[in-house]
């Protein structure tokens, strides 16, 4: 009974297996006997190419050896269209390596064919045509060439310093001993003519007695010479007159502050002996400071006299201070390649301190011929030697006494207005050495033309264009590197090489 059951089971399993094979064969015949013909169907003679580099030809799927994009099948075309003939074979990474037959490049890459052009409307050496799919894959974006003033906020690092024109060094006019120091520590603020120190000197006593002897001799020449000697030793006219009238002499002299300000350094202590010219104090008027900012060499041409600036410090977060550029260093630092720019800062409330670090912003406005000066600068009267001395009316410099001159006469206000320059995005030009190349979208669909241009300053995120473009041109602002790569492969003028003997259209030498 058991044997019969096993036999029945094997018969049933065998029958099911035969039925399964039959059904599977029927289904396979249904789906695969007559394949659907689509553009993606790969036939034995199907060719694959790169959408960005159409000169690449492969007989199977893969990646482009130049840009690593996935190859796409060549669209089937009418058989009546004449196929392009292979002109030569070249290395995908070195367009100068050419051969008459397939092979390997020196880098071990397969040589790719370059086809002869048979289209009657053959492109120029500076142009390339991209299909819509290639444009999309390359993410081509274009921007209009515009005409407007170029503006930028130049951000610099800076530091506050003592105004050197408002510093004084108090020194000894004759040898002696420091008898008393009224200013006995640094940082003290004093007013003009406040007493600072007392110096004892036997030589001073002798000089005063010489004056009295000259008075008794009634020799005008001798009297004048002894008066001048005492004056050069620091005695005031009133002190000299008092000696003559009272006949009293002293071996001590009180030194008074020549200006109001802050004592920055103290060089002596009570009881020290000093020689003629020895330093006693250094003081400065801190109601006005210098702001020294550092400008890189490439941006020096954007900064000039009279520009307004703002700056901030960590000491007063959110507080914005103002200043005006009064001096641009004429020498570039040979190590750091920077130029120091100076501005005068009002500090009457004494909030700002020398040596504070700052963050500086200068507003730049440029026309065709350069930086445009603030309109009010040309009418100001400026000190010829001290440009920080400014007035709205004629007069004399308070520092050196020279007559003030118009800023325009001193060459400090060069451009108060100018024409608007041509501007392109900073991403548009491909720059190598002295050459700058852009690609323009032409009126013909998919055709882009390479053109060499002459650039001016880079201002913000734009470049000023001097020659080679006109307002309204469409320049490629994204995807230009991919276009240039295709131009290089096709041995056409590109970023890396220009066609010798044939200037690229639009370039002015």
Buried (B, 14 or more C-beta within 10 A) or exposed (E): EEEEEEEEEEEEEEEEEEEEEEEEEEEEEEEEEEEEEEEEEEEEEBEBBBBBBBBBBBEEEEEBBBBEBEBBBBEEEEEEEEEBEBBBBBBBBBBEBBEEEEEEBEEEBBBBBBBEEEEEEEBEBBBBBBBEEBBEBBEBBBBEBBBEBBEBEBEBBBBBBBBEBBBBBBBBBBBBBBBBBBBEEEEBEBEEEEEBBBBBBEEBBEBBEBBBEBBEEEEEEBBEEBBEBBBEBBBEEEBBEEBBEEEEBEBBBBBBBBBBBBBBEBBBEEEEEBEEEBBBBBBBBBBBBBBBBBBEEEBBBBBBBBBEBBBBBEEEEEEEBEBBBBBBBEEBEEEEEBBBBBBBBEBEEEEBEBEBEBBBBBEBBBBBEBBBBBEEBBEBBBBBEBBBBBBEEEEBBEEEEEEBBBBBEBEBBBBBEBEBBBBBBEBBBBEEEEBBBBBBBBEEEBBBBBBBBBBBBBBBEBBBBBBBBEEEBBBBBBBBEBBBBBBBBBBBBBBBBBEEEEEBBBBEE
